[in-house]
Amino acid sequence: QAQLVESGGGLVQTGGSLRLSCAASGGPFSTFAMGWFRQAPGKEREFVAAISRSDADTYYADSVKGRFTISRDNAKNTVYLRLNSLKPEDTAVYYCAATLGSEYPVLLRTWGYDYWGQGTQVTVSS
């Protein structure tokens, strides 16, 4: 049973940057593939980025490709999401997720994950 805790959200202006962190506990972190999703008010939760267990492969939604970067530090049991060139449409609650068994392309789907964090709010002002 993994527990995930996100941090690093906040209010930024258009063009600004943030770094989200997700600290994991309750299991061998290196055995989890990790993902970030987001949910804006009135919208469904959507895929943002994912990273494989070994850090060898990363995946991004088209809407964030080139602006966001996912990374992980297995020694610190933490996955990060660097958000650059933020836009108002990036405003959402950002969720970290972990899976033991899923591989690409299932990593792009909410149902591919076993554990979820509580979310952290990112608000981008225009």
Summary of the structure (lengths in Angstrom):
residues: 126
radius of gyration: 13.4
end to end distance: 39.9
largest distance: 40.7
contacts: 383
relative contact order: 0.31
helix: 10%
strand: 48%
